[in-house]
Amino acid sequence: MNNTNCPCGRSKNYHDCCEIIHSNITLAKTPEDVMRSRYTAFVRTKIDYLLQSWSSKTRDNSSKAKKELLAWAKAVTWVKLDVLHTSFTSPNTGTVEFKAFFYENGTLECIHENSLFTIENGHWVYVGEV
């Protein structure tokens, strides 16, 4: 068992946190669970999970897009995730404002986004920036 803290920032080890969701996305009970598990999927380059947790209405399923996503996730060094705010706009939609910090080409960068999540096929998925 991996006893290090999960990259998502929760004080659980990866095995008891995001790995469970990576194995079964229906265990993500909130948009925040999906956001945290997506961040961890970037850290661990779990591209299939990133696509599974992305709305079919906004994701690019091409093999080129998948290769580019994998290449980018491997090219950066992930530092941390800060979840700033979460809200439910209805029982089936919610938002998560976050900052994801990473090094790219030796420079500390930050993605600051307020993301929209919805339920699709019985589980939460990332739709895009609000």
C-alpha positions in Angstrom: 0.0 0.0 0.0 1.1 3.5 -0.8 1.3 5.5 2.4 2.1 8.9 0.9 -0.5 11.7 0.9 -2.7 11.8 -2.2 -1.6 14.5 -4.7 -5.1 16.0 -4.5 -4.3 17.6 -1.2 -6.6 15.6 1.1 -4.9 14.0 4.1 -5.4 10.5 2.9 -3.0 8.2 1.0 -3.6 7.8 -2.7 -4.8 4.2 -2.3 -7.7 5.4 0.0 -8.4 8.6 -1.9 -8.2 9.2 -5.6 -7.1 5.7 -6.6 -10.5 4.4 -5.6 -12.2 7.0 -7.9 -9.8 6.3 -10.7 -10.9 2.6 -10.5 -14.6 3.5 -10.2 -15.7 7.0 -11.2 -19.2 6.5 -9.7 -17.5 6.7 -6.2 -16.9 10.5 -6.9 -19.9 11.8 -5.0 -19.3 15.5 -5.6 -17.8 17.8 -8.3 -15.0 18.5 -5.9 -14.2 14.7 -5.8 -14.0 14.7 -9.6 -11.8 17.9 -9.6 -9.4 16.4 -7.1 -9.3 13.1 -8.8 -8.7 14.8 -12.2 -5.8 16.8 -10.7 -4.3 13.5 -9.4 -4.9 11.9 -12.8 -2.7 14.6 -14.3 0.0 14.0 -11.7 -0.1 10.3 -12.3 -0.7 10.6 -16.1 -4.0 8.6 -16.0 -5.2 9.9 -19.4 -8.0 7.4 -19.8 -9.5 8.6 -16.5 -9.2 12.2 -17.6 -11.2 11.4 -20.7 -13.7 9.3 -18.8 -14.3 12.2 -16.3 -14.7 14.8 -19.1 -18.1 15.5 -20.5 -18.8 13.9 -23.9 -20.1 17.3 -25.0 -16.8 19.1 -24.6 -14.0 16.5 -24.8 -12.0 15.8 -27.9 -11.8 12.0 -28.3 -9.3 12.0 -31.1 -6.1 10.0 -30.7 -4.1 13.2 -31.5 -5.8 15.0 -28.5 -5.1 12.1 -26.2 -1.4 12.0 -27.2 -1.2 15.8 -26.7 -2.8 15.6 -23.3 -0.4 12.8 -22.2 2.6 14.7 -23.5 1.6 17.8 -21.7 0.9 16.0 -18.4 4.3 14.3 -18.6 6.1 17.6 -19.5 5.1 19.5 -16.4 5.9 19.0 -12.7 2.8 19.2 -10.6 3.2 21.1 -7.3 -0.2 21.3 -5.6 -4.0 21.8 -5.9 -5.9 24.5 -4.0 -9.7 24.2 -4.0 -10.9 27.7 -3.3 -14.7 27.3 -3.5 -17.4 24.7 -4.4 -21.1 25.2 -5.1 -24.1 23.3 -6.4 -26.2 25.2 -8.9 -28.7 22.4 -9.0 -28.8 18.8 -7.9 -27.0 17.8 -11.1 -24.6 20.7 -11.6 -21.9 22.3 -9.6 -18.8 24.4 -9.8 -15.3 24.1 -8.3 -13.0 27.1 -8.3 -9.4 25.9 -8.0 -5.7 26.8 -8.5 -3.4 24.1 -9.9 0.3 24.9 -9.6 2.9 23.3 -11.8 6.4 23.9 -13.2 6.7 24.1 -17.0 10.1 24.8 -18.5 11.4 25.8 -15.1 8.7 28.4 -14.5 6.0 28.1 -11.8 2.6 28.3 -13.5 -0.9 28.3 -12.2 -4.2 27.3 -13.7 -6.9 29.3 -12.0 -10.4 28.2 -13.1 -14.0 28.0 -12.0 -15.0 24.7 -13.5 -18.5 23.4 -14.3 -19.4 19.8 -13.5 -22.6 17.9 -14.3 -23.9 14.4 -14.1 -23.6 12.3 -17.2 -24.2 8.6 -17.5 -24.8 8.4 -13.8 -21.6 10.1 -12.6 -20.0 13.5 -12.2 -18.0 14.8 -15.2 -16.0 18.0 -15.9 -17.7 20.2 -18.6 -15.4 23.2 -18.8 -14.6 26.6 -17.5 -17.6 28.7 -16.4 
